[in-house]
Amino acid sequence: MTDRIKSSLLDCIQAYARAHGSLPEGGDMDAICETVAATHSTSSSEVRKVYDRDLRVWDAV
């Protein structure tokens, strides 16, 4: 399940970046998490945990 959530998050983040020229932040990231959660029948907080744990690498640089 985590791999599918990560894949969906990456797809949504990439689509956002292409459309807006930047990575999503704040409310935009919340909306992406809610969309992915609905797709995978889980909570947005669980999706956010996956994002924070596995995908938030650019904040560490």
LUMKOL-928047 format. One record per atom (N, C-alpha, C): residue number from 1; atom name; chain; x, y, z. Coordinates in Angstrom, 1 decimal. Example, Ala and Ser with C-alpha at 12.3 -4.5 7.8 and 13.67 -1.06 7.14 Angstrom:
REM LUMKOL-928047
+-----+----+---+--------+--------+--------+
:   k :  a : c :      X :      Y :      Z :
+-----+----+---+--------+--------+--------+
:   1 :  N : A :   13.2 :   -5.7 :    7.8 :
:   1 : CA : A :   12.3 :   -4.5 :    7.8 :
:   1 :  C : A :   13.2 :   -3.3 :    7.8 :
:   2 :  N : A :   12.8 :   -2.2 :    7.1 :
:   2 : CA : A :   13.7 :   -1.1 :    7.1 :
:   2 :  C : A :   12.9 :    0.0 :    7.9 :
+-----+----+---+--------+--------+--------+
***
This chain:
REM LUMKOL-928047
+-----+----+---+--------+--------+--------+
:   k :  a : c :      X :      Y :      Z :
+-----+----+---+--------+--------+--------+
:   1 :  N : A :    0.8 :   -1.2 :    0.0 :
:   1 : CA : A :    0.0 :    0.0 :    0.0 :
:   1 :  C : A :    0.9 :    1.3 :    0.0 :
:   2 :  N : A :    1.9 :    1.3 :    0.8 :
:   2 : CA : A :    2.8 :    2.4 :    0.9 :
:   2 :  C : A :    3.4 :    2.8 :   -0.5 :
:   3 :  N : A :    3.8 :    1.8 :   -1.2 :
:   3 : CA : A :    4.4 :    2.0 :   -2.5 :
:   3 :  C : A :    3.4 :    2.6 :   -3.5 :
:   4 :  N : A :    2.2 :    2.2 :   -3.4 :
:   4 : CA : A :    1.1 :    2.8 :   -4.3 :
:   4 :  C : A :    0.8 :    4.2 :   -3.9 :
:   5 :  N : A :    0.8 :    4.5 :   -2.6 :
:   5 : CA : A :    0.6 :    5.9 :   -2.1 :
:   5 :  C : A :    1.8 :    6.7 :   -2.6 :
:   6 :  N : A :    3.0 :    6.3 :   -2.4 :
:   6 : CA : A :    4.2 :    7.0 :   -2.9 :
:   6 :  C : A :    4.1 :    7.3 :   -4.4 :
:   7 :  N : A :    3.8 :    6.3 :   -5.1 :
:   7 : CA : A :    3.7 :    6.5 :   -6.6 :
:   7 :  C : A :    2.6 :    7.5 :   -6.9 :
:   8 :  N : A :    1.5 :    7.5 :   -6.3 :
:   8 : CA : A :    0.4 :    8.5 :   -6.5 :
:   8 :  C : A :    0.8 :    9.9 :   -6.1 :
:   9 :  N : A :    1.5 :   10.0 :   -5.0 :
:   9 : CA : A :    2.0 :   11.3 :   -4.5 :
:   9 :  C : A :    3.0 :   11.8 :   -5.5 :
:  10 :  N : A :    3.9 :   11.0 :   -6.0 :
:  10 : CA : A :    4.9 :   11.5 :   -6.9 :
:  10 :  C : A :    4.2 :   12.0 :   -8.2 :
:  11 :  N : A :    3.2 :   11.2 :   -8.7 :
:  11 : CA : A :    2.5 :   11.6 :   -9.9 :
:  11 :  C : A :    1.8 :   13.0 :   -9.7 :
:  12 :  N : A :    1.2 :   13.2 :   -8.6 :
:  12 : CA : A :    0.5 :   14.4 :   -8.3 :
:  12 :  C : A :    1.4 :   15.6 :   -8.1 :
:  13 :  N : A :    2.5 :   15.3 :   -7.4 :
:  13 : CA : A :    3.5 :   16.4 :   -7.2 :
:  13 :  C : A :    4.2 :   16.8 :   -8.5 :
:  14 :  N : A :    4.5 :   15.8 :   -9.4 :
:  14 : CA : A :    5.1 :   16.1 :  -10.7 :
:  14 :  C : A :    4.1 :   16.9 :  -11.5 :
:  15 :  N : A :    2.8 :   16.5 :  -11.5 :
:  15 : CA : A :    1.8 :   17.3 :  -12.3 :
:  15 :  C : A :    1.7 :   18.7 :  -11.8 :
:  16 :  N : A :    1.7 :   18.9 :  -10.5 :
:  16 : CA : A :    1.6 :   20.2 :   -9.9 :
:  16 :  C : A :    2.8 :   21.0 :  -10.3 :
:  17 :  N : A :    4.0 :   20.5 :  -10.2 :
:  17 : CA : A :    5.2 :   21.2 :  -10.6 :
:  17 :  C : A :    5.2 :   21.6 :  -12.1 :
:  18 :  N : A :    4.8 :   20.7 :  -12.9 :
:  18 : CA : A :    4.7 :   21.1 :  -14.3 :
:  18 :  C : A :    3.7 :   22.2 :  -14.6 :
:  19 :  N : A :    2.6 :   22.2 :  -13.9 :
:  19 : CA : A :    1.6 :   23.2 :  -14.1 :
:  19 :  C : A :    1.9 :   24.6 :  -13.4 :
:  20 :  N : A :    2.6 :   24.5 :  -12.3 :
:  20 : CA : A :    2.9 :   25.7 :  -11.5 :
:  20 :  C : A :    4.3 :   26.2 :  -11.5 :
:  21 :  N : A :    5.2 :   25.3 :  -12.0 :
:  21 : CA : A :    6.7 :   25.7 :  -12.0 :
:  21 :  C : A :    7.3 :   25.7 :  -10.7 :
:  22 :  N : A :    6.7 :   25.1 :   -9.7 :
:  22 : CA : A :    7.3 :   24.9 :   -8.3 :
:  22 :  C : A :    6.7 :   23.7 :   -7.6 :
:  23 :  N : A :    7.3 :   23.3 :   -6.6 :
:  23 : CA : A :    6.8 :   22.2 :   -5.8 :
:  23 :  C : A :    5.6 :   22.7 :   -4.9 :
:  24 :  N : A :    4.6 :   21.8 :   -4.6 :
:  24 : CA : A :    3.5 :   22.3 :   -3.8 :
:  24 :  C : A :    3.9 :   22.5 :   -2.4 :
:  25 :  N : A :    3.3 :   23.4 :   -1.7 :
:  25 : CA : A :    3.5 :   23.7 :   -0.3 :
:  25 :  C : A :    2.2 :   23.9 :    0.4 :
:  26 :  N : A :    2.2 :   23.9 :    1.7 :
:  26 : CA : A :    1.0 :   24.2 :    2.5 :
:  26 :  C : A :   -0.3 :   23.6 :    2.1 :
:  27 :  N : A :   -1.2 :   24.5 :    1.8 :
:  27 : CA : A :   -2.6 :   24.0 :    1.4 :
:  27 :  C : A :   -2.6 :   23.2 :    0.1 :
:  28 :  N : A :   -1.7 :   23.5 :   -0.8 :
:  28 : CA : A :   -1.6 :   22.7 :   -2.0 :
:  28 :  C : A :   -1.2 :   21.3 :   -1.8 :
:  29 :  N : A :   -0.2 :   21.1 :   -0.9 :
:  29 : CA : A :    0.2 :   19.8 :   -0.5 :
:  29 :  C : A :   -0.9 :   19.1 :    0.3 :
:  30 :  N : A :   -1.6 :   19.8 :    1.1 :
:  30 : CA : A :   -2.8 :   19.2 :    1.8 :
:  30 :  C : A :   -3.8 :   18.7 :    0.8 :
:  31 :  N : A :   -4.1 :   19.5 :   -0.2 :
:  31 : CA : A :   -5.1 :   19.0 :   -1.2 :
:  31 :  C : A :   -4.6 :   17.8 :   -2.0 :
:  32 :  N : A :   -3.3 :   17.7 :   -2.3 :
:  32 : CA : A :   -2.7 :   16.6 :   -2.9 :
:  32 :  C : A :   -2.9 :   15.3 :   -2.0 :
:  33 :  N : A :   -2.6 :   15.5 :   -0.7 :
:  33 : CA : A :   -2.7 :   14.4 :    0.2 :
:  33 :  C : A :   -4.2 :   13.9 :    0.3 :
:  34 :  N : A :   -5.1 :   14.8 :    0.3 :
:  34 : CA : A :   -6.5 :   14.5 :    0.3 :
:  34 :  C : A :   -6.9 :   13.7 :   -0.9 :
:  35 :  N : A :   -6.4 :   14.1 :   -2.1 :
:  35 : CA : A :   -6.8 :   13.5 :   -3.3 :
:  35 :  C : A :   -6.2 :   12.1 :   -3.3 :
:  36 :  N : A :   -5.0 :   11.9 :   -2.9 :
:  36 : CA : A :   -4.4 :   10.6 :   -2.9 :
:  36 :  C : A :   -5.1 :    9.7 :   -1.9 :
:  37 :  N : A :   -5.4 :   10.2 :   -0.7 :
:  37 : CA : A :   -6.1 :    9.5 :    0.3 :
:  37 :  C : A :   -7.5 :    8.9 :   -0.2 :
:  38 :  N : A :   -8.2 :    9.8 :   -0.9 :
:  38 : CA : A :   -9.5 :    9.4 :   -1.5 :
:  38 :  C : A :   -9.3 :    8.2 :   -2.5 :
:  39 :  N : A :   -8.2 :    8.4 :   -3.3 :
:  39 : CA : A :   -8.0 :    7.3 :   -4.3 :
:  39 :  C : A :   -7.7 :    6.0 :   -3.7 :
:  40 :  N : A :   -7.0 :    6.0 :   -2.6 :
:  40 : CA : A :   -6.5 :    4.8 :   -1.9 :
:  40 :  C : A :   -7.3 :    4.4 :   -0.7 :
:  41 :  N : A :   -8.4 :    5.0 :   -0.5 :
:  41 : CA : A :   -9.3 :    4.7 :    0.7 :
:  41 :  C : A :   -8.6 :    4.7 :    2.0 :
:  42 :  N : A :   -7.8 :    5.8 :    2.2 :
:  42 : CA : A :   -7.1 :    5.9 :    3.5 :
:  42 :  C : A :   -7.3 :    7.4 :    3.9 :
:  43 :  N : A :   -6.7 :    7.7 :    5.1 :
:  43 : CA : A :   -6.8 :    9.1 :    5.5 :
:  43 :  C : A :   -5.7 :   10.0 :    5.0 :
:  44 :  N : A :   -6.0 :   11.3 :    4.9 :
:  44 : CA : A :   -4.9 :   12.2 :    4.4 :
:  44 :  C : A :   -3.8 :   12.3 :    5.4 :
:  45 :  N : A :   -4.0 :   12.0 :    6.6 :
:  45 : CA : A :   -2.9 :   12.1 :    7.6 :
:  45 :  C : A :   -2.0 :   10.9 :    7.4 :
:  46 :  N : A :   -2.5 :    9.7 :    7.0 :
:  46 : CA : A :   -1.6 :    8.6 :    6.6 :
:  46 :  C : A :   -0.8 :    8.9 :    5.4 :
:  47 :  N : A :   -1.4 :    9.5 :    4.4 :
:  47 : CA : A :   -0.7 :    9.9 :    3.2 :
:  47 :  C : A :    0.4 :   10.9 :    3.5 :
:  48 :  N : A :    0.1 :   11.9 :    4.4 :
:  48 : CA : A :    1.0 :   12.9 :    4.8 :
:  48 :  C : A :    2.2 :   12.2 :    5.5 :
:  49 :  N : A :    2.0 :   11.2 :    6.3 :
:  49 : CA : A :    3.1 :   10.5 :    7.0 :
:  49 :  C : A :    4.0 :    9.8 :    5.9 :
:  50 :  N : A :    3.4 :    9.2 :    4.9 :
:  50 : CA : A :    4.2 :    8.6 :    3.8 :
:  50 :  C : A :    5.1 :    9.7 :    3.2 :
:  51 :  N : A :    4.4 :   10.9 :    2.9 :
:  51 : CA : A :    5.2 :   12.0 :    2.2 :
:  51 :  C : A :    6.3 :   12.5 :    3.1 :
:  52 :  N : A :    6.0 :   12.7 :    4.4 :
:  52 : CA : A :    7.0 :   13.2 :    5.3 :
:  52 :  C : A :    8.2 :   12.2 :    5.5 :
:  53 :  N : A :    7.8 :   10.9 :    5.6 :
:  53 : CA : A :    8.8 :    9.9 :    5.9 :
:  53 :  C : A :    9.7 :    9.6 :    4.6 :
:  54 :  N : A :    9.0 :    9.5 :    3.5 :
:  54 : CA : A :    9.7 :    8.9 :    2.3 :
:  54 :  C : A :   10.0 :    9.9 :    1.2 :
:  55 :  N : A :    9.3 :   11.0 :    1.1 :
:  55 : CA : A :    9.4 :   11.8 :   -0.1 :
:  55 :  C : A :    9.9 :   13.2 :    0.2 :
:  56 :  N : A :   10.0 :   13.6 :    1.4 :
:  56 : CA : A :   10.3 :   15.0 :    1.7 :
:  56 :  C : A :   11.9 :   15.2 :    1.8 :
:  57 :  N : A :   12.5 :   14.7 :    0.8 :
:  57 : CA : A :   14.0 :   14.8 :    0.8 :
:  57 :  C : A :   14.5 :   16.1 :    0.4 :
:  58 :  N : A :   13.8 :   16.9 :   -0.3 :
:  58 : CA : A :   14.4 :   18.2 :   -0.8 :
:  58 :  C : A :   14.5 :   19.2 :    0.4 :
:  59 :  N : A :   13.7 :   19.0 :    1.5 :
:  59 : CA : A :   13.8 :   19.9 :    2.7 :
:  59 :  C : A :   15.1 :   19.7 :    3.4 :
:  60 :  N : A :   15.7 :   18.5 :    3.3 :
:  60 : CA : A :   16.9 :   18.1 :    4.0 :
:  60 :  C : A :   18.2 :   18.7 :    3.3 :
:  61 :  N : A :   18.1 :   19.1 :    2.1 :
:  61 : CA : A :   19.2 :   19.6 :    1.4 :
:  61 :  C : A :   19.6 :   21.0 :    1.7 :
+-----+----+---+--------+--------+--------+
***
